[in-house]
Every structure is written in C-alpha cells, then in structure tokens.
Amino acid sequence: MFKEKNYTKIITGRKGETIAVTFLKKTGYQIVETNYRCPLGEIDIIARDQDELVFIEVKTRKSTALGYPEQAVGVTKQKKMSRLALWYLERNKMHDAKARFDVVAVMMSQSEPEIRLIKNAFDFMA
C-alpha cells in the first residue's frame, strides 16, 4: 500500500509538471530545462521570462485537504531551491544573471486543472 501511494504521488507530480510546462510556454516562458538534477537535488523547471532566468517549483494537489499546493513551498524548500539555483548559476558561469523564483500551483479536478502562477514567489535564502 505504501509503495502504491508513493507511485500515485509521483504520477500526480509528473502530470502537474507537464501541465505547468504547457502553461508556461503559452504565457511566453522559454523552457531551458526540466527536472534538472545535481548532487543537491532537483529543480522542476528552469525557464527564461524575457531577460530573467526563472527557477520554478511545481506543486500539484488533487484536493485542498492538506492546503493549497503553493503552501507546500515553505522555508525549507525555499532554502533548498536557493542552493540549487546557486549551484546551477555557478556551474553554468551565469554569475551576473538576473534570476527569480516562481511557483506553479496545479489543482487537479474532475475536468480541467486549475493553474496559478506565482511570480517572484520568494527571495533567495542563504
């Protein structure tokens, strides 16, 4: 049973990321990478929005029983995203790049998913 719940969570998350990529492209973002992995962890989506590099966390939920998706991006996740972004910028020699953090919240429903884009969702945290 535990493995089945984990598998369902992974599938839901991947669907949410696919929905987010499609949504972001329609709103003018240029996708640079998806599921960027490094020794520190994973960034769901890295994109360009005009002259800014955007590190994007996607959170997907099937219900609000545990709160809205974006509420899952707490201080711990923000610090981790900050470390991951710094790693990416250093590895790609992009020290002077303008960058920000966005969150895409996806609520899966019976019909169409509800998508919320939170631009500049949080600041860099050391």
C-alpha positions in Angstrom: 0.0 0.0 0.0 2.8 2.5 0.9 4.5 1.9 -2.4 1.2 2.4 -4.3 0.7 5.8 -2.6 4.2 6.9 -3.4 3.7 5.9 -7.1 0.4 7.8 -7.2 2.1 10.9 -5.8 4.9 10.6 -8.3 2.4 10.2 -11.2 0.4 13.2 -10.0 3.5 15.3 -9.7 4.7 14.5 -13.2 1.3 15.3 -14.6 1.4 18.6 -12.8 4.8 19.4 -14.2 3.7 18.6 -17.8 0.7 20.8 -17.3 2.9 23.6 -15.9 5.3 23.4 -18.9 2.5 23.7 -21.4 1.0 26.6 -19.4 4.4 28.4 -19.1 5.1 28.1 -22.8 1.6 29.6 -23.6 2.4 32.6 -21.3 5.7 33.3 -23.0 8.3 31.5 -21.0 11.1 29.7 -22.8 11.8 26.4 -21.2 15.5 25.8 -20.6 15.4 22.6 -18.6 13.0 20.3 -16.9 13.8 18.1 -13.9 17.4 19.5 -13.6 19.3 17.2 -11.3 22.5 17.8 -9.4 24.1 16.5 -6.2 22.0 18.9 -4.2 18.6 17.8 -5.6 16.2 18.7 -8.4 14.7 21.8 -9.9 11.4 21.1 -11.6 11.7 23.7 -14.3 14.3 26.3 -15.4 13.0 28.8 -17.9 13.6 32.3 -19.3 11.0 35.0 -18.9 12.2 37.9 -21.0 15.6 38.8 -19.6 15.3 36.7 -16.4 16.3 33.2 -15.6 13.4 31.6 -13.6 13.7 28.7 -11.2 10.3 27.1 -10.9 8.8 24.8 -8.3 5.7 23.0 -9.4 3.3 21.8 -6.7 0.3 19.6 -7.6 -2.7 18.6 -5.5 -5.8 16.6 -6.1 -7.6 18.3 -3.2 -7.1 21.1 -0.6 -7.3 18.7 2.3 -3.6 19.4 3.0 -3.9 23.0 1.9 -3.3 24.7 -1.4 -0.4 23.5 -3.5 1.7 26.6 -3.1 1.5 26.4 0.7 3.8 23.4 0.4 6.7 25.7 -0.6 7.8 26.6 2.9 11.1 28.0 4.2 12.9 24.6 4.0 12.0 24.2 0.3 12.9 27.9 -0.4 16.3 27.4 1.1 16.9 24.2 -0.9 15.7 26.0 -4.1 18.1 28.8 -3.4 21.1 26.4 -3.0 20.1 24.6 -6.2 19.8 27.8 -8.2 23.2 29.0 -6.9 24.7 25.6 -8.0 23.1 25.9 -11.4 24.3 29.5 -11.9 27.8 28.7 -10.8 28.1 25.6 -12.9 26.9 27.5 -16.0 29.1 30.6 -15.3 26.0 32.8 -15.1 27.2 34.8 -12.1 25.6 38.1 -13.2 22.3 36.6 -14.5 19.0 38.2 -13.4 17.1 35.4 -11.7 14.0 34.8 -9.6 11.9 32.0 -8.1 8.3 31.3 -9.3 5.8 28.7 -8.1 3.3 27.0 -10.3 0.4 25.6 -8.3 -1.7 22.9 -10.1 -5.1 21.8 -8.7 -6.3 18.6 -10.4 -10.0 18.4 -10.7 -12.6 16.2 -12.4 -12.5 18.4 -15.5 -9.8 21.0 -16.2 -6.8 21.6 -13.9 -6.7 25.0 -12.1 -3.3 26.6 -12.6 -1.9 29.5 -10.6 1.4 31.2 -11.4 3.1 33.0 -8.5 5.8 35.1 -9.9 8.6 36.2 -7.6 7.2 33.7 -5.0 10.1 34.2 -2.7 13.6 35.8 -2.4 16.9 34.0 -2.3 17.5 32.5 1.1 21.0 31.6 2.3 
